[in-house]
Amino acid sequence: IARFAEAPAEAKQTEGRRLSLQEAIARGLRGEAGRMAREMLEHTEGLAMVEEHLIPALDQVGADYEMGRAFLPQLLSAAQAAQAVFEEIKKTLAEQGGRSVSKGKIVLATVQGDIHDIGKNIVKTVLENYGYQVIDLGKDVSPEAVTAAAEREQAPLVGLSALMTTTLPAMEETARQLRAMKNPPQVMVGGAVVTKEYARRIGGLYARDARAAAEIAKEVFAE
Ligand code: B1M
């Protein structure tokens, strides 16, 4: 894969100089990325690291994948390296966060057909960090399972994540089923393919990133 993806040329460019965290993630160097993240966290804020290094690295691998320059195993190793970085960020967030009082319950899921959960997991950690109790249903969750959980938990807010154009219909259907509940919760939607307009169209509140998700939660629970 490296040969066909012209990785040797790239490797030459970085020979003799230190890799950046973004490069370590993009190349799927899990151990290296985790170690660099630990060091950087001594002087960089966790969420800034997500925005400035983790997301750009995955965007780069995603673009290479789309152009046929990277393949699924590389996408997977980059995702694993990103997860190692996020584990380090989570540790520091846990040390800073005040979790003792729950400000309210939020049900969270990646929609049916979609197994991308890195973004959802970031949103979950940030919401927990802000003091919310998050019921995480995981990934590839059916509209019925989301609705059943919202009902069972009596959660005023449900968060849905989708990363693919092909799974947007599942998000729409889930939102539709949630709206049809007797006491419908507010629905917050996010993920790289979701736009403000799309969110409005399906009756959801649009969260661009994890910080925006926390802002929305604040507003919903203040009501
Ligand atoms: Co895949 N993948 N992938 N992938 N993958 C994309 C999404 C893709 C755009 C790549 C590309 O072609 N350029 C493309 C989708 C194309 C489309 O739209 N149709 C794609 C594809 C095609 C696929 C497969 C189909 C590949 C295959 O099997 N042939 C397959 C899908 C399987 C399935 O889901 N059924 C697949 C698999 C995978 C991996 C398993 C290898 C891995 C996922 C690992 C995992 O999640 N555990 C993976 C990865 C890593 C990506 C990319 C490279 C990165 C996604 C990511 O984690 N970004 C992605 C390309 C890209 O995004 N540029 C791609 C970082 C993450 C922090 O950002 O999730 O956007 P994001 O979250 C942000 C915000 O969006 C927001 O907050 C987060 C933090 O700021 N947010 C929310 C997200 N959810 C939110 C919810 C909220 C609020 C905010 O409230 C509820």
py3Dmol code that shows the C-alpha trace and the ligand (Angstrom):
import py3Dmol

protein = """\
ATOM      1  CA  ILE A   1       0.000   0.000   0.000  1.00  0.00           C
ATOM      2  CA  ALA A   2       2.790   2.400   0.939  1.00  0.00           C
ATOM      3  CA  ARG A   3       4.498   1.807  -2.414  1.00  0.00           C
ATOM      4  CA  PHE A   4       1.416   2.480  -4.486  1.00  0.00           C
ATOM      5  CA  ALA A   5       0.421   5.409  -2.304  1.00  0.00           C
ATOM      6  CA  GLU A   6       3.797   7.008  -2.991  1.00  0.00           C
ATOM      7  CA  ALA A   7       4.580   7.020   0.703  1.00  0.00           C
ATOM      8  CA  PRO A   8       8.353   6.640   0.171  1.00  0.00           C
ATOM      9  CA  ALA A   9       8.509  10.084  -1.436  1.00  0.00           C
ATOM     10  CA  GLU A  10       6.617  11.508   1.478  1.00  0.00           C
ATOM     11  CA  ALA A  11       8.842   9.646   3.928  1.00  0.00           C
ATOM     12  CA  LYS A  12      11.878  11.230   2.316  1.00  0.00           C
ATOM     13  CA  GLN A  13      10.471  14.683   2.935  1.00  0.00           C
ATOM     14  CA  THR A  14      10.214  14.030   6.667  1.00  0.00           C
ATOM     15  CA  GLU A  15      13.550  12.231   6.963  1.00  0.00           C
ATOM     16  CA  GLY A  16      15.747  13.870   9.535  1.00  0.00           C
ATOM     17  CA  ARG A  17      13.094  16.115  11.002  1.00  0.00           C
ATOM     18  CA  ARG A  18      10.609  15.545  13.774  1.00  0.00           C
ATOM     19  CA  LEU A  19       7.089  14.549  12.755  1.00  0.00           C
ATOM     20  CA  SER A  20       4.223  16.838  13.717  1.00  0.00           C
ATOM     21  CA  LEU A  21       1.300  15.394  15.670  1.00  0.00           C
ATOM     22  CA  GLN A  22      -0.877  15.817  12.578  1.00  0.00           C
ATOM     23  CA  GLU A  23       1.585  13.765  10.522  1.00  0.00           C
ATOM     24  CA  ALA A  24       1.860  11.076  13.197  1.00  0.00           C
ATOM     25  CA  ILE A  25      -1.939  10.665  13.198  1.00  0.00           C
ATOM     26  CA  ALA A  26      -2.217  10.760   9.406  1.00  0.00           C
ATOM     27  CA  ARG A  27       0.416   8.043   9.129  1.00  0.00           C
ATOM     28  CA  GLY A  28      -1.295   5.922  11.740  1.00  0.00           C
ATOM     29  CA  LEU A  29       1.637   5.944  14.163  1.00  0.00           C
ATOM     30  CA  ARG A  30      -0.397   5.164  17.236  1.00  0.00           C
ATOM     31  CA  GLY A  31       2.390   5.014  19.836  1.00  0.00           C
ATOM     32  CA  GLU A  32       4.147   8.085  18.516  1.00  0.00           C
ATOM     33  CA  ALA A  33       0.905  10.085  18.297  1.00  0.00           C
ATOM     34  CA  GLY A  34      -0.085   9.170  21.872  1.00  0.00           C
ATOM     35  CA  ARG A  35       3.330  10.098  23.209  1.00  0.00           C
ATOM     36  CA  MET A  36       3.352  13.444  21.362  1.00  0.00           C
ATOM     37  CA  ALA A  37      -0.152  14.216  22.597  1.00  0.00           C
ATOM     38  CA  ARG A  38       0.896  13.586  26.211  1.00  0.00           C
ATOM     39  CA  GLU A  39       3.755  16.030  25.817  1.00  0.00           C
ATOM     40  CA  MET A  40       1.663  18.674  24.065  1.00  0.00           C
ATOM     41  CA  LEU A  41      -1.075  18.532  26.665  1.00  0.00           C
ATOM     42  CA  GLU A  42       1.314  20.083  29.139  1.00  0.00           C
ATOM     43  CA  HIS A  43       0.922  23.384  27.316  1.00  0.00           C
ATOM     44  CA  THR A  44      -2.023  22.966  24.899  1.00  0.00           C
ATOM     45  CA  GLU A  45      -5.742  22.732  25.634  1.00  0.00           C
ATOM     46  CA  GLY A  46      -7.332  19.379  24.720  1.00  0.00           C
ATOM     47  CA  LEU A  47     -10.095  20.707  22.489  1.00  0.00           C
ATOM     48  CA  ALA A  48      -7.687  22.989  20.645  1.00  0.00           C
ATOM     49  CA  MET A  49      -5.628  19.893  19.924  1.00  0.00           C
ATOM     50  CA  VAL A  50      -8.699  18.157  18.492  1.00  0.00           C
ATOM     51  CA  GLU A  51      -9.436  21.113  16.227  1.00  0.00           C
ATOM     52  CA  GLU A  52      -5.886  21.946  15.180  1.00  0.00           C
ATOM     53  CA  HIS A  53      -4.317  18.505  14.839  1.00  0.00           C
ATOM     54  CA  LEU A  54      -6.727  15.579  15.110  1.00  0.00           C
ATOM     55  CA  ILE A  55      -9.445  16.752  12.706  1.00  0.00           C
ATOM     56  CA  PRO A  56      -7.025  18.169  10.077  1.00  0.00           C
ATOM     57  CA  ALA A  57      -5.076  14.866  10.128  1.00  0.00           C
ATOM     58  CA  LEU A  58      -8.205  12.796   9.555  1.00  0.00           C
ATOM     59  CA  ASP A  59      -9.447  15.255   6.923  1.00  0.00           C
ATOM     60  CA  GLN A  60      -6.157  14.814   5.107  1.00  0.00           C
ATOM     61  CA  VAL A  61      -6.392  10.999   5.212  1.00  0.00           C
ATOM     62  CA  GLY A  62     -10.057  11.209   4.175  1.00  0.00           C
ATOM     63  CA  ALA A  63      -9.140  13.351   1.159  1.00  0.00           C
ATOM     64  CA  ASP A  64      -6.293  10.968   0.212  1.00  0.00           C
ATOM     65  CA  TYR A  65      -8.719   8.071   0.510  1.00  0.00           C
ATOM     66  CA  GLU A  66     -11.214   9.805  -1.741  1.00  0.00           C
ATOM     67  CA  MET A  67      -8.500  10.410  -4.354  1.00  0.00           C
ATOM     68  CA  GLY A  68      -7.271   6.825  -4.239  1.00  0.00           C
ATOM     69  CA  ARG A  69      -3.977   7.766  -2.604  1.00  0.00           C
ATOM     70  CA  ALA A  70      -4.803   6.090   0.702  1.00  0.00           C
ATOM     71  CA  PHE A  71      -6.785   2.923   1.352  1.00  0.00           C
ATOM     72  CA  LEU A  72      -9.032   1.525   4.033  1.00  0.00           C
ATOM     73  CA  PRO A  73      -6.221   0.050   6.196  1.00  0.00           C
ATOM     74  CA  GLN A  74      -4.591   3.494   6.291  1.00  0.00           C
ATOM     75  CA  LEU A  75      -7.896   5.150   7.152  1.00  0.00           C
ATOM     76  CA  LEU A  76      -8.248   2.623   9.961  1.00  0.00           C
ATOM     77  CA  SER A  77      -4.719   3.119  11.335  1.00  0.00           C
ATOM     78  CA  ALA A  78      -5.149   6.884  11.236  1.00  0.00           C
ATOM     79  CA  ALA A  79      -8.426   6.493  13.148  1.00  0.00           C
ATOM     80  CA  GLN A  80      -6.670   4.322  15.732  1.00  0.00           C
ATOM     81  CA  ALA A  81      -3.867   6.854  16.126  1.00  0.00           C
ATOM     82  CA  ALA A  82      -6.505   9.596  16.538  1.00  0.00           C
ATOM     83  CA  GLN A  83      -8.162   7.491  19.209  1.00  0.00           C
ATOM     84  CA  ALA A  84      -4.858   7.129  21.084  1.00  0.00           C
ATOM     85  CA  VAL A  85      -4.538  10.926  21.029  1.00  0.00           C
ATOM     86  CA  PHE A  86      -8.101  11.348  22.224  1.00  0.00           C
ATOM     87  CA  GLU A  87      -7.503   8.902  25.125  1.00  0.00           C
ATOM     88  CA  GLU A  88      -4.771  11.249  26.348  1.00  0.00           C
ATOM     89  CA  ILE A  89      -7.039  14.289  25.939  1.00  0.00           C
ATOM     90  CA  LYS A  90      -9.799  12.484  27.831  1.00  0.00           C
ATOM     91  CA  LYS A  91      -7.493  11.881  30.785  1.00  0.00           C
ATOM     92  CA  THR A  92      -6.740  15.584  31.140  1.00  0.00           C
ATOM     93  CA  LEU A  93     -10.383  16.565  30.653  1.00  0.00           C
ATOM     94  CA  ALA A  94     -11.385  14.088  33.387  1.00  0.00           C
ATOM     95  CA  GLU A  95      -8.910  15.707  35.757  1.00  0.00           C
ATOM     96  CA  GLN A  96     -10.369  19.175  35.046  1.00  0.00           C
ATOM     97  CA  GLY A  97     -14.047  18.293  34.945  1.00  0.00           C
ATOM     98  CA  GLY A  98     -16.604  18.588  37.724  1.00  0.00           C
ATOM     99  CA  ARG A  99     -18.881  15.622  37.293  1.00  0.00           C
ATOM    100  CA  SER A 100     -20.420  15.439  40.749  1.00  0.00           C
ATOM    101  CA  VAL A 101     -23.726  17.181  39.944  1.00  0.00           C
ATOM    102  CA  SER A 102     -25.631  16.079  36.849  1.00  0.00           C
ATOM    103  CA  LYS A 103     -27.127  19.001  34.937  1.00  0.00           C
ATOM    104  CA  GLY A 104     -29.425  16.672  32.976  1.00  0.00           C
ATOM    105  CA  LYS A 105     -29.638  13.614  30.777  1.00  0.00           C
ATOM    106  CA  ILE A 106     -28.666  13.468  27.115  1.00  0.00           C
ATOM    107  CA  VAL A 107     -29.079  10.435  24.868  1.00  0.00           C
ATOM    108  CA  LEU A 108     -26.360  10.211  22.213  1.00  0.00           C
ATOM    109  CA  ALA A 109     -25.951   7.960  19.158  1.00  0.00           C
ATOM    110  CA  THR A 110     -24.367   7.609  15.750  1.00  0.00           C
ATOM    111  CA  VAL A 111     -27.232   6.875  13.370  1.00  0.00           C
ATOM    112  CA  GLN A 112     -28.088   3.586  11.729  1.00  0.00           C
ATOM    113  CA  GLY A 113     -25.702   2.403   9.022  1.00  0.00           C
ATOM    114  CA  ASP A 114     -22.879   4.639  10.242  1.00  0.00           C
ATOM    115  CA  ILE A 115     -19.963   3.321  12.281  1.00  0.00           C
ATOM    116  CA  HIS A 116     -18.004   6.589  12.545  1.00  0.00           C
ATOM    117  CA  ASP A 117     -17.865   7.389  16.238  1.00  0.00           C
ATOM    118  CA  ILE A 118     -14.734   9.436  16.908  1.00  0.00           C
ATOM    119  CA  GLY A 119     -16.646  12.733  16.711  1.00  0.00           C
ATOM    120  CA  LYS A 120     -19.542  11.416  18.776  1.00  0.00           C
ATOM    121  CA  ASN A 121     -17.128  10.221  21.448  1.00  0.00           C
ATOM    122  CA  ILE A 122     -15.522  13.657  21.588  1.00  0.00           C
ATOM    123  CA  VAL A 123     -18.947  15.268  21.953  1.00  0.00           C
ATOM    124  CA  LYS A 124     -19.797  12.762  24.708  1.00  0.00           C
ATOM    125  CA  THR A 125     -16.641  13.516  26.697  1.00  0.00           C
ATOM    126  CA  VAL A 126     -17.129  17.261  26.413  1.00  0.00           C
ATOM    127  CA  LEU A 127     -20.791  17.068  27.481  1.00  0.00           C
ATOM    128  CA  GLU A 128     -19.818  14.898  30.460  1.00  0.00           C
ATOM    129  CA  ASN A 129     -17.122  17.363  31.258  1.00  0.00           C
ATOM    130  CA  TYR A 130     -19.756  20.106  31.382  1.00  0.00           C
ATOM    131  CA  GLY A 131     -21.681  18.012  33.928  1.00  0.00           C
ATOM    132  CA  TYR A 132     -24.322  16.283  31.799  1.00  0.00           C
ATOM    133  CA  GLN A 133     -25.176  12.604  32.164  1.00  0.00           C
ATOM    134  CA  VAL A 134     -24.728  11.058  28.733  1.00  0.00           C
ATOM    135  CA  ILE A 135     -26.480   7.838  27.786  1.00  0.00           C
ATOM    136  CA  ASP A 136     -24.283   6.691  24.910  1.00  0.00           C
ATOM    137  CA  LEU A 137     -26.057   4.205  22.649  1.00  0.00           C
ATOM    138  CA  GLY A 138     -22.948   3.737  20.492  1.00  0.00           C
ATOM    139  CA  LYS A 139     -22.836   3.594  16.707  1.00  0.00           C
ATOM    140  CA  ASP A 140     -25.098   2.163  13.976  1.00  0.00           C
ATOM    141  CA  VAL A 141     -28.154   2.703  16.182  1.00  0.00           C
ATOM    142  CA  SER A 142     -31.628   2.229  14.718  1.00  0.00           C
ATOM    143  CA  PRO A 143     -34.251   4.998  14.974  1.00  0.00           C
ATOM    144  CA  GLU A 144     -36.365   2.643  17.105  1.00  0.00           C
ATOM    145  CA  ALA A 145     -33.529   2.049  19.591  1.00  0.00           C
ATOM    146  CA  VAL A 146     -32.910   5.816  19.901  1.00  0.00           C
ATOM    147  CA  THR A 147     -36.598   6.532  20.447  1.00  0.00           C
ATOM    148  CA  ALA A 148     -36.915   3.710  23.007  1.00  0.00           C
ATOM    149  CA  ALA A 149     -33.923   5.056  24.952  1.00  0.00           C
ATOM    150  CA  ALA A 150     -35.242   8.631  24.870  1.00  0.00           C
ATOM    151  CA  GLU A 151     -38.578   7.353  26.233  1.00  0.00           C
ATOM    152  CA  ARG A 152     -37.007   5.117  28.891  1.00  0.00           C
ATOM    153  CA  GLU A 153     -34.571   7.789  30.087  1.00  0.00           C
ATOM    154  CA  GLN A 154     -37.030  10.708  29.754  1.00  0.00           C
ATOM    155  CA  ALA A 155     -34.132  12.663  28.282  1.00  0.00           C
ATOM    156  CA  PRO A 156     -34.964  16.264  27.254  1.00  0.00           C
ATOM    157  CA  LEU A 157     -32.180  16.216  24.652  1.00  0.00           C
ATOM    158  CA  VAL A 158     -31.120  13.602  22.095  1.00  0.00           C
ATOM    159  CA  GLY A 159     -27.925  13.981  20.066  1.00  0.00           C
ATOM    160  CA  LEU A 160     -27.428  12.316  16.692  1.00  0.00           C
ATOM    161  CA  SER A 161     -24.215  12.043  14.720  1.00  0.00           C
ATOM    162  CA  ALA A 162     -23.814  11.147  11.011  1.00  0.00           C
ATOM    163  CA  LEU A 163     -20.656  11.235   8.903  1.00  0.00           C
ATOM    164  CA  MET A 164     -21.852  10.013   5.524  1.00  0.00           C
ATOM    165  CA  THR A 165     -24.218  11.375   2.917  1.00  0.00           C
ATOM    166  CA  THR A 166     -25.661   7.855   2.742  1.00  0.00           C
ATOM    167  CA  THR A 167     -26.659   7.884   6.430  1.00  0.00           C
ATOM    168  CA  LEU A 168     -28.375  11.285   6.436  1.00  0.00           C
ATOM    169  CA  PRO A 169     -31.737   9.627   5.654  1.00  0.00           C
ATOM    170  CA  ALA A 170     -31.335   7.537   8.840  1.00  0.00           C
ATOM    171  CA  MET A 171     -30.765  10.753  10.780  1.00  0.00           C
ATOM    172  CA  GLU A 172     -33.896  12.275   9.270  1.00  0.00           C
ATOM    173  CA  GLU A 173     -35.963   9.177  10.069  1.00  0.00           C
ATOM    174  CA  THR A 174     -34.682   9.110  13.661  1.00  0.00           C
ATOM    175  CA  ALA A 175     -35.555  12.792  14.093  1.00  0.00           C
ATOM    176  CA  ARG A 176     -39.000  12.089  12.640  1.00  0.00           C
ATOM    177  CA  GLN A 177     -39.648   9.246  15.081  1.00  0.00           C
ATOM    178  CA  LEU A 178     -38.426  11.371  18.010  1.00  0.00           C
ATOM    179  CA  ARG A 179     -40.748  14.227  17.022  1.00  0.00           C
ATOM    180  CA  ALA A 180     -43.661  11.771  16.977  1.00  0.00           C
ATOM    181  CA  MET A 181     -43.124  10.852  20.658  1.00  0.00           C
ATOM    182  CA  LYS A 182     -45.687  11.907  23.253  1.00  0.00           C
ATOM    183  CA  ASN A 183     -43.171  14.199  24.964  1.00  0.00           C
ATOM    184  CA  PRO A 184     -40.728  14.849  22.137  1.00  0.00           C
ATOM    185  CA  PRO A 185     -37.187  15.706  23.214  1.00  0.00           C
ATOM    186  CA  GLN A 186     -35.138  18.384  21.489  1.00  0.00           C
ATOM    187  CA  VAL A 187     -32.876  16.891  18.841  1.00  0.00           C
ATOM    188  CA  MET A 188     -29.300  18.041  18.350  1.00  0.00           C
ATOM    189  CA  VAL A 189     -27.504  16.938  15.189  1.00  0.00           C
ATOM    190  CA  GLY A 190     -23.890  17.044  14.069  1.00  0.00           C
ATOM    191  CA  GLY A 191     -21.182  15.382  12.009  1.00  0.00           C
ATOM    192  CA  ALA A 192     -19.126  16.438   9.008  1.00  0.00           C
ATOM    193  CA  VAL A 193     -21.938  16.043   6.451  1.00  0.00           C
ATOM    194  CA  VAL A 194     -24.605  17.840   8.481  1.00  0.00           C
ATOM    195  CA  THR A 195     -25.272  21.511   7.701  1.00  0.00           C
ATOM    196  CA  LYS A 196     -27.277  24.160   9.497  1.00  0.00           C
ATOM    197  CA  GLU A 197     -29.862  24.126   6.704  1.00  0.00           C
ATOM    198  CA  TYR A 198     -30.181  20.358   6.797  1.00  0.00           C
ATOM    199  CA  ALA A 199     -30.561  20.422  10.582  1.00  0.00           C
ATOM    200  CA  ARG A 200     -33.319  23.012  10.315  1.00  0.00           C
ATOM    201  CA  ARG A 201     -35.067  20.988   7.624  1.00  0.00           C
ATOM    202  CA  ILE A 202     -35.276  17.891   9.810  1.00  0.00           C
ATOM    203  CA  GLY A 203     -36.255  19.894  12.895  1.00  0.00           C
ATOM    204  CA  GLY A 204     -32.921  19.579  14.688  1.00  0.00           C
ATOM    205  CA  LEU A 205     -30.540  21.970  16.424  1.00  0.00           C
ATOM    206  CA  TYR A 206     -27.235  22.157  14.567  1.00  0.00           C
ATOM    207  CA  ALA A 207     -23.983  21.664  16.479  1.00  0.00           C
ATOM    208  CA  ARG A 208     -20.876  22.345  14.410  1.00  0.00           C
ATOM    209  CA  ASP A 209     -18.515  20.859  16.974  1.00  0.00           C
ATOM    210  CA  ALA A 210     -18.276  19.634  20.552  1.00  0.00           C
ATOM    211  CA  ARG A 211     -18.191  23.134  22.021  1.00  0.00           C
ATOM    212  CA  ALA A 212     -21.353  24.072  20.109  1.00  0.00           C
ATOM    213  CA  ALA A 213     -22.985  20.890  21.439  1.00  0.00           C
ATOM    214  CA  ALA A 214     -22.276  22.013  25.000  1.00  0.00           C
ATOM    215  CA  GLU A 215     -23.739  25.473  24.222  1.00  0.00           C
ATOM    216  CA  ILE A 216     -26.920  23.888  22.880  1.00  0.00           C
ATOM    217  CA  ALA A 217     -27.213  21.649  25.946  1.00  0.00           C
ATOM    218  CA  LYS A 218     -26.868  24.722  28.151  1.00  0.00           C
ATOM    219  CA  GLU A 219     -29.718  26.453  26.328  1.00  0.00           C
ATOM    220  CA  VAL A 220     -31.967  23.389  26.269  1.00  0.00           C
ATOM    221  CA  PHE A 221     -31.530  22.693  29.984  1.00  0.00           C
ATOM    222  CA  ALA A 222     -31.997  26.358  30.876  1.00  0.00           C
ATOM    223  CA  GLU A 223     -35.478  26.293  29.312  1.00  0.00           C
TER     224      GLU A 223
END
"""
ligand_1 = """\
91
B1M
Co -14.836 6.737 6.850
N -15.662 7.912 5.543
N -15.669 5.193 6.009
N -13.938 5.699 8.205
N -13.975 8.319 7.358
C -15.535 9.356 5.756
C -16.689 9.917 6.561
C -15.495 9.886 4.258
C -15.970 11.333 4.113
C -14.067 9.691 3.693
C -13.933 10.176 2.264
O -14.322 9.468 1.351
N -13.419 11.354 2.072
C -16.426 8.841 3.532
C -17.920 9.187 3.476
C -18.369 9.659 2.108
C -19.824 9.996 2.108
O -20.244 10.921 2.714
N -20.616 9.233 1.450
C -16.165 7.598 4.358
C -16.416 6.279 3.914
C -16.890 6.135 2.491
C -16.241 5.146 4.749
C -16.551 3.678 4.420
C -17.840 3.421 3.627
C -15.311 3.106 3.697
C -15.471 1.674 3.207
O -15.749 0.779 3.979
N -15.284 1.537 1.937
C -16.638 3.069 5.837
C -18.050 3.295 6.436
C -18.592 2.184 7.208
C -19.926 2.585 7.842
O -20.027 3.575 8.559
N -20.955 1.821 7.559
C -15.701 3.955 6.583
C -14.954 3.528 7.684
C -14.083 4.341 8.393
C -13.129 3.824 9.464
C -13.695 2.674 10.286
C -11.846 3.405 8.804
C -12.853 5.149 10.264
C -13.870 5.411 11.420
C -13.357 4.957 12.780
C -14.299 5.392 13.880
O -15.025 6.357 13.794
N -14.255 4.660 14.958
C -13.135 6.214 9.197
C -12.656 7.558 9.260
C -11.671 7.856 10.360
C -13.093 8.562 8.347
C -12.616 10.027 8.228
C -11.227 10.008 7.573
C -12.536 10.826 9.498
C -13.813 10.888 10.351
C -13.491 11.451 11.725
O -13.402 10.716 12.701
N -13.221 12.778 11.800
C -13.735 10.648 7.282
C -13.237 11.778 6.393
C -13.409 13.129 7.024
O -14.211 13.356 7.908
N -12.692 14.060 6.528
C -14.347 9.437 6.681
C -12.783 13.436 13.030
C -13.973 13.738 13.926
C -13.498 14.351 15.238
O -14.758 14.672 13.238
O -16.772 13.131 13.213
O -16.789 15.357 11.980
P -16.351 14.546 13.120
O -16.850 15.215 14.469
C -16.747 16.590 14.803
C -17.923 17.430 14.297
O -18.460 16.995 13.076
C -18.897 17.404 15.428
O -18.067 17.399 16.574
C -16.863 16.663 16.324
C -15.730 17.330 17.030
O -15.566 18.648 16.588
N -19.865 16.334 15.591
C -20.983 16.530 16.331
C -19.868 15.054 15.176
N -20.957 14.424 15.620
C -21.654 15.297 16.347
C -22.854 15.178 17.050
C -23.331 16.290 17.723
C -22.648 17.487 17.704
C -21.469 17.638 17.017
O -24.444 16.285 18.430
C -25.124 15.102 18.626
"""
view = py3Dmol.view(width=600, height=400)
view.addModel(protein, "pdb")
view.setStyle({"model": 0}, {"cartoon": {"style": "trace"}})
view.addModel(ligand_1, "xyz")
view.setStyle({"model": 1}, {"stick": {}})
view.zoomTo()
view.show()
